Amino acid sequence: MADLLDTLRHLVGPAQVLTDGDLCAWEQDWRRRVRGKALAVVRPGSTQEVAAVVRACAAAGTSIVPQGGNTGLVQGSTPDGSGTQIVLSLRRMHAVRGIDGDNLTLSAEAGCILQNLQDAAQGAGLLFPLSLAAEGSCTIGGNLGTNAGGTQVLRYGNARDLCLGLEVVTPQGQVWDGLRGLRKDNTGYDLRDLFIGSEGTLGIITAATLRLYPEPVARLTAWAAVPTLEHAQALLGLAHRRLGAGLTGFELMGRFALSLVGKHMPQLRVPFLEDGGVPWCVLLENSDNESEAHARGRFEALLEDACTAACVSDAVVAENLAQARQLWHIRESIPLAQAEEGPNIKHDISVPIARVPAFVAHTDALLQRAIPGVRLVNFGHLGDGNLHYNVQAPAEGDPGTFLREQEARVNHLVYEAVAGFGGSFSAEHGVGALKVDTLERYQSPVALSMMRAIKQALDPQGIMNPGRVLKG
Amino acid sequence: MADLLDTLRHLVGPAQVLTDGDLCAWEQDWRRRVRGKALAVVRPGSTQEVAAVVRACAAAGTSIVPQGGNTGLVQGSTPDGSGTQIVLSLRRMHAVRGIDGDNLTLSAEAGCILQNLQDAAQGAGLLFPLSLAAEGSCTIGGNLGTNAGGTQVLRYGNARDLCLGLEVVTPQGQVWDGLRGLRKDNTGYDLRDLFIGSEGTLGIITAATLRLYPEPVARLTAWAAVPTLEHAQALLGLAHRRLGAGLTGFELMGRFALSLVGKHMPQLRVPFLEDGGVPWCVLLENSDNESEAHARGRFEALLEDACTAACVSDAVVAENLAQARQLWHIRESIPLAQAEEGPNIKHDISVPIARVPAFVAHTDALLQRAIPGVRLVNFGHLGDGNLHYNVQAPAEGDPGTFLREQEARVNHLVYEAVAGFGGSFSAEHGVGALKVDTLERYQSPVALSMMRAIKQALDPQGIMNPGRVLKG
């Protein structure tokens, strides 16, 4: 081990091999539920240094945990407690290597913070549409490693769909230069998409070429009260037909989720919350390449028709950017508001959009029977069939006890229901260490055996983020 | 071999195991450049039958060539000449299993003809946007196996981007049911995208769940004359900004390519062809979710501005559907017109869009120097950086001799140029048997070794379409 540390210091410089002091920022996961112990945190400054570090670790048989912003929610980027794993932080590799406006592409290193990347695109009059709550801290390498989702997937797809090329360091410490900015390229197996979403278990993404879009001329936000989930779904269908690709956001929020925002952040003034009869709200976003007036006209016509069809009981279109931001801020404050209310059991599930209402009715009833008084913080990206279906302790009773005693049972009930409705137990967060057992249970055995064969083929030593995604 | 044939007859019925008579339709490739010899053509009628056939072949060590419509252009779906390979035709599995309008998905079996699938979607008021010349004969299984492209990639992506889930029979004859209709699902490695584009070398796609879109209210087509490729590129940028996702087609056609249409199909009346000064034409398509009047207004404003900016020297917007079809028909007649003119050397290349003008100038000059009088039939999907950069014999001299003597040399010149410009030697047609050596030369050695490891991991017996994509 001492030999390896000396080698690493030689390769990246002594200042970039951290072994002493408080390494909590690298060793503890974002939700502060586990803390590991690293042999060292190594911070290479270039692709060649990453490759050299991997070769040294491979020679020593030491396993590597790649890490970007360490904002993942499934314990995929922190070391185990053994003190034998290297955390390889990509954060020093944060350059935007270039923007090609005519090709509508941007190349950036893995450690580039998502928001900086969005800003770089905007500086060139273009849009990089990936957007999610952690965008001020997460890195594009982590976004690709986990195939991040977020709020614009409805129109622009997941991180996978926004990536044209990758540079990857293999488990043998070789560099694969797949940084192509091509929209069509059928020259062999799709290695790019294999690495995307593999959570650092097959290699280390060091850079990417990403798709950009023309920046819309106008982006408007509306907030609509809907009587039932069936009506929310009908509104979604109508919005798809009327706005086409202009529909860039469709977020669902349950009444209880919003009431927590109203309770813990009263300054935010949640629309329609006072009206006791509003069970669901939807935030819609309309992006337009023509003009703000055109966008507003289209949006208002949509909402009027939705009111006439009784899909929507009330609606407001933000008058200006400040109002629009405030509406998004309410949506984004739900996770914080529920944390204020106390510990809760989080899920990140998806089902086919058509089955969302039946899934929610079924699972709500199941949980209410199992745990009388349980409270459901249900919100998410309805346009993608992706719900953060979170379970909060009953109002009376201790939340800590609830979490300890009920988490496994609640997860089991929810995931069984998800499987029954043809859904996924991890829509956008990934598997990490947290959901390895869940993957074993719900992924098909045929798929699992192919995944294991691929892992064995590309990382026969098993040194890349072992125990993540697949059982070690 | 006789034992295997008996087993196969038992599994799928004697009528579905063809060994006698003229098997040319299955044994000869679409371009009629090679003809193989199959041990038998086997036509299973269900996924379970496909699995049983694969198990029988695996037990006998017999290799399998999966085949859909047999319209591929790279000799990927016909058997070699040994008489020992089974052609497994998916054509009997042609059911559309279901359409889910709320989820915007369609499930279909691999043998479903692309056009039938488009029609099924349209019947439900929805759009399946994959569109290519062979759509009346090709199958969705083949489209996915080769990651087909076509004319709508600019807006909707390649076949890969239109697929949410797959059902696959593995080389061991197991069925992987990955037929999910989810827009977000991060539960392990992306097997779906690994099978898409693997050309039947890793397993057999038997069914797919596909993305649908709301059908646009209006679809308009325009034809513009542009002075140079740089101007075509500037027009593309302007169209992206003005039309956003409304821009669903942007096809480039060189003067010589159009002159062949004018010569061999004079009834088609190619716009601006009489005007000797027009070196390039562009076909643009604008899809609109609002109204035909709105679409027309936006389109005309775009073309006026492009004229003012001198990107465009002349333009016409089709007045009605018949005119629009006629313009598309001209574009689609180029391959036939060049075949009428005589044999030619075809390429299907892509480079970053920004580099198209420099690539064409460089490669044109190179070829003119190498073969004085050579004629370039240059057309393709400029919006994707994908050109069918085809090379026709000089007007004087024998085309057959030209093909025999110059093909290898021309390919070498073109592919070296493509590599130099960061491009791909196969943008949308794939590798098949035809470009196996080209892949060896131009794909990175690191990528090739990962591809070989994956092939070995999933198909250790090497029975799935051997010698395609990767060297046998």
Interface residues (C-beta under 8 A of the other chain):
Chain A: D100 G101 D102 N103 L104 T105 T146 N147 G149 V153 L154 R155 G157 N158 R160 D161 T170 Q174 V175 W176 D177 G178 R180 G181 L182 R183 K184 D185 N186 T187 G188 Y189 D190 L191 D193 L194 I196 G197 S198 L202 Y213 P214 P216 Q233 G237 H240 R241 R242 L243 G244 A245 G246 S287 D288 N289 E290 R298 S350 V351 P352 I353 A354 R355 H381 D384 G385 N386 G422 G423 S424 F425 S426 A427 E428 H429 G430 V431 L439 Y442 Q443 S444 V446 A447 L448 M450 M451 A453 I454 K455 Q456 A457 L458 V469 L470
Chain B: D100 G101 D102 N103 L104 T105 T146 N147 G149 V153 L154 R155 G157 N158 R160 D161 T170 Q174 V175 W176 D177 G178 R180 G181 L182 R183 K184 D185 N186 T187 G188 Y189 D190 L191 D193 L194 I196 G197 S198 L202 Y213 P214 P216 Q233 G237 H240 R241 R242 L243 G244 A245 G246 S287 D288 N289 E290 R298 S350 V351 P352 I353 A354 R355 H381 D384 G385 N386 G422 G423 S424 F425 S426 A427 E428 H429 G430 V431 L439 Y442 Q443 S444 V446 A447 L448 M450 M451 A453 I454 K455 Q456 A457 L458 V469 L470
